[in-house]
Amino acid sequence: MTAHGGRQRFVTDMVAWLTRTLAPAGAVITPHTPLFADGLINSIRILELIAWVELAIGCPIPDVRIRMDNFRTVERIADVFVGEEDDVAA
């Protein structure tokens, strides 16, 4: 996804996925929503989130990069796993 869609597409798609699959009814998720602090992600749901990110970026996430801090918000996930270089227009 990131090769063609870029960082903003990743953020938009992740927010939509989180809203559809993990958010309670009526909850609003933004790129800055604290995923753990607000209880959207727990120890089981993090596995779903990691799997989604791996699929979206097209490669596995190394174990050393699986830290709570890297998954605290959608923006942080994009910063760590997509990066700014994917924003450059082709």
SVG drawing of the C-alpha trace seen along z (x, -y; Angstrom):
<svg xmlns="http://www.w3.org/2000/svg" viewBox="-23 -15 38 27">
<polyline fill="none" stroke="black" stroke-width="0.4" points="0.0,0.0 2.6,-2.5 4.5,-2.4 1.4,-3.7 -0.7,-5.3 1.8,-7.1 1.7,-8.0 -1.6,-9.9 -3.4,-7.0 -1.9,-4.7 -3.3,-7.0 -6.7,-7.4 -7.0,-3.6 -5.9,-2.7 -8.3,-5.2 -11.1,-3.7 -10.1,-0.1 -9.8,-0.9 -13.2,-2.6 -14.8,0.4 -13.2,3.2 -12.1,2.0 -14.0,-1.1 -17.1,-0.9 -20.2,-2.3 -20.2,-6.1 -16.4,-6.4 -14.5,-8.8 -10.9,-7.8 -8.5,-10.3 -4.8,-10.0 -4.0,-11.4 -6.3,-9.2 -4.4,-7.4 -5.1,-3.8 -3.9,-2.2 -4.9,-5.0 -8.5,-5.1 -8.7,-1.3 -9.2,-0.7 -6.2,1.6 -5.4,4.3 -3.0,7.3 -5.2,9.3 -6.1,6.5 -2.5,5.5 -2.0,8.7 -4.7,7.6 -3.2,4.2 0.3,5.5 -1.1,7.9 -2.9,5.0 0.2,2.8 2.3,5.6 -0.2,6.2 -0.4,2.5 3.3,1.9 4.0,5.2 6.5,6.7 6.8,8.1 7.6,5.9 10.8,7.0 10.2,8.1 12.5,5.3 10.2,2.7 7.1,4.1 6.9,1.7 3.9,0.0 5.4,-3.4 5.5,-2.6 1.7,-1.9 0.3,-4.6 -1.5,-6.5 -2.1,-6.1 0.2,-9.1 3.0,-7.4 2.5,-4.1 2.8,-6.0 5.9,-7.8 7.6,-4.6 6.6,-2.2 5.8,-4.4 7.9,-7.5 7.9,-10.8 9.7,-9.5 6.4,-7.9 4.8,-11.4 6.9,-12.3 4.9,-12.4 6.0,-10.0"/>
</svg>
